[in-house]
Amino acid sequence: MKYKKLTLSLIIMMILSLGGVAATLTYAKLSSSNTTQTMSGGTPPSIPGNSQSNSSDNTTQNQSNSSGNTAQNQTDSSNKNMMISSTQSSGLGSMQALIIGECLFVFSASSLVLIATKAGKKSIKEALNKSYKVVIVVISTVLLTGALTYGVMCANTYLLDSKQVQLQGSGTPPTLPSQSQ
């Protein structure tokens, strides 16, 4: 290992970039679960009425109770609509996807440069002295970044969807029918 500083810096960049991906995914999961919990809300408190025995007051109280019930029903239906929309849009936001893509780009570039320098036995200048080698590293970085980003997005979508199915389900996992031969 002729170039220890180069190798060490590339490894540190790879670790930090994977840490950035993990932190972004953790933030996305926490924010989506908080959004789902706050959007589900609950029923608002009932509107207090007057308890006087006057007939005009009773009429006013009945009217306010009926309008309160209507408002409560509208609030309940809007809460359900917000819950449905929040569960449907539980994926990563565009900013989170961009951050994950950038972190995976750094990881891909660092790992490919580490491979090209044969784990620090050559300098970057020695390893990439021909133009076709530079082109290979650039194209490989783009393809590896795209593949890793797509894989992380698919895995995250699958994990978030399966977690919401568990939350919305009855609490018991589905069982497979027994096979009889």
C-alpha positions as CSV (number, residue, x, y, z in Angstrom):
1,M,0.0,0.0,0.0
2,K,2.0,2.8,-1.4
3,Y,-0.7,5.4,-1.1
4,K,-2.1,5.0,2.4
5,K,-3.7,8.4,2.6
6,L,-5.5,8.0,-0.6
7,T,-6.8,4.6,0.4
8,L,-7.9,5.7,3.8
9,S,-9.6,8.8,2.5
10,L,-11.5,6.7,-0.1
11,I,-12.6,4.3,2.6
12,I,-13.7,7.1,4.9
13,M,-15.7,8.7,2.0
14,M,-17.4,5.3,1.3
15,I,-18.4,4.9,5.0
16,L,-19.7,8.5,5.3
17,S,-21.7,8.1,2.1
18,L,-23.4,4.9,3.4
19,G,-24.0,6.7,6.7
20,G,-25.7,9.5,4.8
21,V,-28.0,7.0,3.0
22,A,-28.9,5.3,6.3
23,A,-29.6,8.6,8.0
24,T,-31.8,9.8,5.1
25,L,-33.8,6.6,5.1
26,T,-34.2,6.7,8.9
27,Y,-35.4,10.3,8.6
28,A,-37.8,9.3,5.8
29,K,-39.3,6.4,7.9
30,L,-39.7,8.6,11.0
31,S,-41.3,11.4,9.1
32,S,-43.7,9.1,7.2
33,S,-44.7,7.4,10.4
34,N,-45.2,10.7,12.2
35,T,-47.2,12.0,9.2
36,T,-49.4,8.9,9.3
37,Q,-50.0,9.2,13.0
38,T,-50.8,12.9,13.0
39,M,-52.9,12.7,9.9
40,S,-55.1,10.0,11.4
41,G,-56.0,12.4,14.1
42,G,-59.1,11.3,15.9
43,T,-62.5,12.8,16.7
44,P,-62.5,16.4,17.8
45,P,-64.0,17.2,21.2
46,S,-67.8,17.7,21.2
47,I,-69.2,21.2,21.3
48,P,-70.4,22.1,24.7
49,G,-74.1,23.1,24.9
50,N,-76.1,25.2,27.3
51,S,-78.3,23.3,29.8
52,Q,-80.9,26.0,30.6
53,S,-84.6,25.1,30.6
54,N,-85.7,27.9,28.3
55,S,-87.5,26.7,25.1
56,S,-85.7,29.1,22.9
57,D,-82.4,28.1,24.4
58,N,-83.2,24.4,23.8
59,T,-84.0,25.2,20.1
60,T,-80.7,27.0,19.8
61,Q,-78.9,24.1,21.6
62,N,-80.4,21.5,19.2
63,Q,-79.4,23.6,16.2
64,S,-75.8,24.0,17.5
65,N,-75.6,20.2,18.3
66,S,-76.8,19.3,14.8
67,S,-74.4,21.7,13.2
68,G,-71.7,20.3,15.5
69,N,-72.5,16.8,14.5
70,T,-72.3,17.8,10.8
71,A,-69.0,19.5,11.4
72,Q,-67.7,16.5,13.3
73,N,-68.8,14.1,10.4
74,Q,-67.0,16.4,7.9
75,T,-63.9,16.4,10.1
76,D,-64.0,12.6,10.4
77,S,-64.3,12.2,6.6
78,S,-61.5,14.7,5.9
79,N,-59.3,12.8,8.5
80,K,-60.0,9.6,6.6
81,N,-59.1,11.2,3.3
82,M,-55.9,12.6,4.7
83,M,-55.0,9.2,6.1
84,I,-55.6,7.6,2.8
85,S,-53.5,10.2,0.9
86,S,-50.7,10.0,3.5
87,T,-50.5,6.2,3.2
88,Q,-50.5,6.4,-0.6
89,S,-47.7,9.0,-0.7
90,S,-45.5,7.2,1.9
91,G,-42.5,7.0,-0.4
92,L,-39.4,9.1,-0.4
93,G,-39.7,12.8,-1.2
94,S,-37.7,14.2,-4.2
95,M,-35.2,15.9,-1.9
96,Q,-34.6,12.7,0.0
97,A,-34.1,10.8,-3.2
98,L,-31.7,13.4,-4.4
99,I,-29.6,13.1,-1.2
100,I,-29.6,9.3,-1.4
101,G,-28.5,9.6,-5.1
102,E,-25.7,12.0,-4.2
103,C,-24.4,9.8,-1.4
104,L,-24.5,6.7,-3.6
105,F,-22.6,8.6,-6.3
106,V,-19.8,9.4,-3.8
107,F,-19.8,5.7,-2.7
108,S,-19.7,4.5,-6.3
109,A,-16.9,6.9,-7.4
110,S,-14.9,6.1,-4.3
111,S,-15.2,2.4,-4.7
112,L,-14.3,2.4,-8.4
113,V,-11.3,4.7,-7.8
114,L,-10.2,2.3,-5.1
115,I,-10.5,-0.6,-7.5
116,A,-8.8,1.3,-10.3
117,T,-5.8,2.2,-8.0
118,K,-5.7,-1.5,-6.9
119,A,-6.3,-0.6,-3.3
120,G,-3.7,2.1,-3.1
121,K,-0.8,0.4,-5.0
122,K,-1.0,3.0,-7.7
123,S,-1.8,6.7,-7.7
124,I,-4.9,8.0,-9.4
125,K,-2.8,9.5,-12.1
126,E,-1.0,6.2,-12.8
127,A,-4.3,4.2,-12.7
128,L,-6.2,6.6,-15.0
129,N,-3.4,7.5,-17.5
130,K,-5.4,6.5,-20.6
131,S,-8.6,8.3,-21.7
132,Y,-10.5,5.0,-22.2
133,K,-9.8,4.1,-18.6
134,V,-11.3,7.4,-17.5
135,V,-14.4,6.8,-19.7
136,I,-14.8,3.3,-18.2
137,V,-14.7,4.6,-14.7
138,V,-17.1,7.4,-15.5
139,I,-19.6,5.2,-17.2
140,S,-19.3,2.5,-14.5
141,T,-19.8,5.2,-11.8
142,V,-23.0,6.4,-13.5
143,L,-24.4,2.9,-14.0
144,L,-23.5,1.7,-10.5
145,T,-25.0,4.9,-9.0
146,G,-28.2,4.4,-10.9
147,A,-28.5,0.7,-10.0
148,L,-27.8,1.3,-6.3
149,T,-30.2,4.2,-6.1
150,Y,-32.9,2.2,-7.8
151,G,-32.3,-0.7,-5.5
152,V,-32.5,1.5,-2.4
153,M,-35.7,3.1,-3.6
154,C,-37.3,-0.3,-4.4
155,A,-36.2,-1.8,-1.0
156,N,-37.4,1.3,0.8
157,T,-40.8,1.3,-0.9
158,Y,-41.2,-2.4,-0.1
159,L,-40.3,-1.9,3.5
160,L,-42.6,1.1,4.0
161,D,-45.5,-0.7,2.2
162,S,-45.0,-3.9,4.3
163,K,-44.9,-1.9,7.5
164,Q,-48.1,-0.1,6.6
165,V,-49.8,-3.4,5.8
166,Q,-48.8,-4.7,9.2
167,L,-50.1,-1.5,10.9
168,Q,-53.4,-1.6,9.0
169,G,-53.9,-5.4,9.3
170,S,-55.3,-7.4,12.2
171,G,-52.0,-7.8,13.8
172,T,-51.6,-11.5,12.9
173,P,-49.5,-12.5,9.9
174,P,-51.3,-14.3,7.0
175,T,-50.9,-18.0,7.0
176,L,-50.3,-20.1,4.0
177,P,-52.8,-22.9,3.2
178,S,-51.4,-26.3,4.1
179,Q,-50.5,-28.6,1.2
180,S,-52.0,-32.0,1.3
181,Q,-50.9,-34.7,-1.1
